[in-house]
Amino acid sequence: MTAAAPTLARTSTAPERLDLVRSQGVLMRNAMICANVIGAVIVYLLIGFVLPKDIRDQTGVSNLIALLSYGLGSLVIGSVVSRRVCGRMIPWLTGEREITDEDRDFTVRYPLTQALINLALWLASVPIFVPLDWNLGAARLADISLTIFMGALSTCMVTYLLTERILRPVYIIAFERALPCQHGVPGIKSRIMFAWGLGTGIPLVGVTMMALDHGSDPMSIPALVFLSIAGLVTGALTMVFAAKSVAEPIDSVREAMAHVADGNLDARVAVFDGSQIGQLQNGFNSMVEGLRERRKLHDLFGRQVGLHVAQQAIERGVHLGGEQVHAAMLFVDVIGSTELAANRPPAAVVSALNAFFSVVVEVVDRAGGFVNKFEGDAALCVFGAPIPRDDAATCALLAARLLHERLRDVRGLSAAIGVSAGTVVAGNVGARERFEYTVVGDAVNEAARLTELAKTRATRVLVSESVLAAADPSERRHWCADGEVTLRGRTQPTKLARPA
């Protein structure tokens, strides 16, 4: 099975899952036949090349007939038993019922269960072959029994490694929502030890058997060469197989991490491993899910309070209180909002205000400020906080001129604009449970008063001399004096200016 095979299991419809069950059944049957054939070949080679010649000479036709008969019978019995055991996975695989935690635990342990089934079938052959070779003596019977046991271990190791790999598409479906408990589940260490035992342990045991069985007789050089070559070849193959079973899931996580690094937070890893690697894959998916939630919150937070305020809160933390800064305030208010609400349906009023404020946000953002808050049909825009700006007054005046042009008639709405500048306190105001970033100071009040006064003027825009004096000369030439007035709540007159 290739590394891309797990993607085949991303099925949701009943026909697709049924096809998956059938294909996995065929693969499992072939894998069991392959595992048992490998075990039988190992037994044959050990008896033919490793054990002393007297055993090979005295185990004749009767053993061969018994081997073939028992082999075919064990394959049939093993297929029936395996199908009955594996049938427990079919109801939730085909969508007949929801998968449970017990189903996940059974699925992740199934490779080990299948290996134990094969082990039982192999060990059951010992009572059959021992009576056939009783005349060989206890020592030779022990050699034959040990050889059968080594074949059984080899079959179990191959069974476990193949079954775990074949079941990857099933694991994807089983582990889509949750992982199984890890009690009694062979992990990466066990997988590598199985591969080592199959590729290195069995040949080394064969060498040991040769040394012990030959006694004072010289050992067969061809047999030693055979065991050495078998150990090299099978060791390399099994270790490559085990390494791929670890490297492929890690590669899937690495590729998904590359997508996340490129900004794609929709990346997801298919969890097709029941060991610690499966926990790694699932942990990556949980991490990306957390990043998606964080991005959503960051986006929502930025829309609520402004990107600059959100970024400052993330970098510096959030605490109540503020700091004194020099900033410019722009207040924009819809004219005739009471009549608007009385003469239009609520949905139409909201739609008109949204179109109106879209222009406000766009212009203020382009000019270097941010909309601090919406107050019904009005908006307070700040320049110079939370990010200080030396040209805050210039930016505010530029925004006022642009808004004066853009807001002449937006969905039948017109607006008055007031601009002021001065020292204000900018920070979080409220309680620990609920607060907002805002600006407090005389400049804020002055901008609001100028907006009310601008509703009575033809230009609809008034600014105070304080903000005009702080602006660049290139911006001041676009404005001209418009007298002075004593604003509500003040004792000293305020000099005014309007667009030239």
Long-range contacts (C-beta under 8 A, 24 or more apart in sequence): 1-27, 1-165, 1-166, 1-168, 3-244, 3-248, 3-251, 5-168, 5-169, 6-168, 6-169, 6-171, 6-172, 6-270, 6-272, 7-270, 8-169, 9-168, 9-169, 9-170, 9-171, 9-172, 9-173, 9-270, 9-272, 10-172, 10-270, 11-173, 14-94, 14-95, 17-93, 17-94, 17-95, 17-173, 18-94, 20-93, 20-169, 20-170, 21-90, 21-93, 21-94, 24-166, 24-167, 24-169, 24-170, 25-83, 25-86, 27-166, 28-82, 28-86, 28-114, 28-163, 28-166, 29-79, 31-159, 31-162, 31-163, 31-166, 32-75, 32-78, 32-79, 32-82, 32-114, 32-118, 32-159, 33-75, 34-158, 34-162, 35-118, 35-155, 35-158, 35-159, 35-162, 36-71, 36-74, 36-75, 36-78, 36-118, 36-155, 38-154, 38-155, 38-158, 39-118, 39-122, 39-151, 39-152, 39-154, 39-155, 39-158, 40-67, 40-71, 40-151, 42-150, 42-151, 42-154, 42-202, 43-147, 43-148, 43-150, 43-151, 45-226, 45-230, 46-147, 46-150, 46-151, 46-206, 46-209, 47-144, 47-147, 49-220, 49-222, 49-223, 49-226, 49-227, 50-206, 50-209, 50-210, 50-223, 50-227, 51-143, 51-144, 51-147, 51-209, 51-213, 52-140, 52-143, 52-213, 52-214, 54-136, 54-140, 55-136, 55-140, 55-143, 55-144, 58-133, 58-135, 58-136, 59-133, 59-136, 59-144, 62-132, 63-129, 63-132, 63-133, 66-128, 66-129, 66-132, 67-129, 70-125, 70-128, 74-121, 74-122, 74-124, 74-125, 77-121, 78-117, 78-118, 78-121, 81-117, 82-114, 82-117, 85-110, 85-113, 85-114, 85-117, 86-110, 89-170, 92-174, 93-170, 93-173, 99-173, 99-174, 99-177, 101-178, 101-180, 101-181, 103-174, 104-174, 104-175, 104-178, 104-179, 104-180, 105-180, 105-181, 107-167, 107-170, 107-171, 107-174, 107-180, 107-274, 108-171, 108-174, 108-180, 108-185, 108-274, 109-184, 109-185, 110-163, 110-167, 111-159, 111-160, 111-163, 111-164, 111-167, 111-186, 112-160, 112-185, 112-186, 114-159, 114-160, 114-163, 115-156, 115-157, 115-159, 115-160, 115-163, 116-156, 118-152, 118-155, 118-156, 118-159, 119-152, 119-153, 119-155, 119-156, 122-148, 122-149, 122-151, 122-152, 122-155, 122-156, 123-148, 123-149, 123-152, 143-209, 143-213, 146-209, 147-209, 150-202, 150-205, 150-206, 153-197, 153-202, 154-198, 154-202, 157-194, 157-195, 157-197, 157-198, 158-198, 160-186, 160-191, 160-194, 161-191, 161-194, 161-195, 161-198, 161-238, 161-241, 161-242, 161-245, 164-191, 164-245, 164-274, 165-245, 168-272, 168-273, 169-272, 171-271, 171-272, 171-273, 171-274, 171-278, 172-270, 172-271, 172-272, 175-271, 175-272, 175-274, 175-278, 175-282, 176-271, 179-271, 179-274, 179-278, 179-279, 179-282, 180-274, 182-275, 182-276, 182-279, 185-274, 185-275, 186-275, 187-275, 187-276, 188-246, 188-275, 188-276, 188-277, 191-242, 191-245, 191-246, 191-275, 192-242, 192-246, 194-242, 195-238, 195-239, 195-241, 195-242, 196-235, 196-238, 196-239, 198-234, 198-238, 199-231, 199-234, 199-235, 199-236, 199-237, 199-238, 199-239, 200-231, 200-234, 200-235, 202-234, 203-227, 203-228, 203-230, 203-231, 203-234, 203-235, 204-231, 206-230, 246-277, 249-273, 249-277, 249-278, 249-280, 249-281, 250-277, 250-280, 252-281, 253-280, 253-281, 253-284, 256-284, 256-288, 257-284, 260-288, 260-291, 265-291, 265-292, 265-295, 266-292, 305-436, 305-437, 306-370, 306-371, 306-372, 306-437, 307-370, 308-370, 308-386, 308-387, 309-370, 309-386, 309-437, 312-386, 312-387, 313-437, 318-428, 318-435, 319-428, 320-427, 320-428, 320-429, 320-430, 320-431, 320-432, 320-435, 321-427, 321-428, 322-425, 322-426, 322-427, 322-428, 322-429, 322-440, 323-425, 323-426, 323-427, 324-423, 324-424, 324-425, 325-384, 325-385, 325-388, 325-423, 325-424, 325-425, 325-426, 326-384, 326-388, 326-392, 326-421, 326-422, 326-423, 326-424, 327-382, 327-383, 327-384, 327-385, 327-389, 327-392, 327-421, 327-422, 327-424, 327-426, 327-439, 327-443, 328-369, 328-382, 328-383, 328-384, 328-392, 328-393, 328-395, 328-396, 328-397, 328-419, 328-420, 328-421, 328-443, 328-467, 328-470, 329-380, 329-381, 329-382, 329-383, 329-396, 329-419, 329-420, 329-421, 329-424, 329-439, 329-443, 329-444, 329-446, 329-447, 330-364, 330-369, 330-380, 330-381, 330-382, 330-383, 330-396, 330-399, 330-400, 330-403, 330-417, 330-418, 330-419, 330-447, 331-378, 331-379, 331-380, 331-381, 331-417, 331-418, 331-419, 331-444, 331-447, 331-448, 331-450, 331-451, 332-360, 332-378, 332-379, 332-381, 332-403, 332-407, 332-415, 332-416, 332-417, 332-451, 333-377, 333-378, 333-379, 333-415, 333-416, 333-451, 333-452, 333-455, 334-377, 334-378, 334-413, 334-414, 334-415, 335-413, 335-414, 335-415, 335-416, 335-455, 335-460, 336-414, 337-376, 337-377, 340-377, 340-412, 340-413, 351-411, 352-410, 352-411, 352-412, 352-413, 353-377, 353-413, 355-410, 355-411, 356-407, 356-410, 356-411, 356-413, 356-415, 359-403, 359-406, 359-407, 359-410, 360-403, 360-407, 363-399, 363-402, 363-403, 363-406, 364-399, 364-403, 366-399, 366-402, 367-395, 367-396, 367-398, 367-399, 367-402, 368-395, 369-395, 369-396, 369-399, 372-437, 372-438, 372-439, 373-436, 373-438, 378-451, 380-439, 380-444, 380-447, 382-426, 382-439, 385-424, 385-426, 385-439, 386-426, 386-437, 391-471, 391-472, 392-421, 392-470, 393-421, 393-467, 393-468, 393-470, 393-471, 394-470, 394-471, 394-472, 394-475, 396-421, 396-467, 397-463, 397-467, 397-468, 397-471, 397-475, 397-478, 397-479, 398-475, 400-461, 400-463, 400-499, 401-461, 401-478, 401-499, 404-459, 404-460, 404-461, 404-499, 414-460, 415-460, 416-451, 416-452, 416-454, 416-455, 416-460, 416-461, 417-451, 417-454, 417-460, 417-461, 417-462, 418-446, 418-447, 418-448, 418-449, 418-450, 418-451, 418-452, 418-453, 418-454, 418-461, 418-462, 418-463, 419-447, 419-450, 419-461, 419-462, 419-463, 419-464, 419-467, 420-444, 420-446, 420-447, 420-450, 420-463, 420-464, 420-466, 420-467, 421-464, 421-466, 421-467, 421-470, 422-446, 422-466, 445-489, 446-487, 446-494, 449-487, 449-488, 449-489, 450-487, 450-494, 450-496, 453-485, 453-487, 457-482, 457-498, 459-498, 459-499, 461-498, 461-499, 462-496, 462-497, 462-498, 463-496, 463-497, 463-498, 464-494, 464-495, 464-496, 464-497, 465-494, 465-495, 465-496, 465-497, 468-497
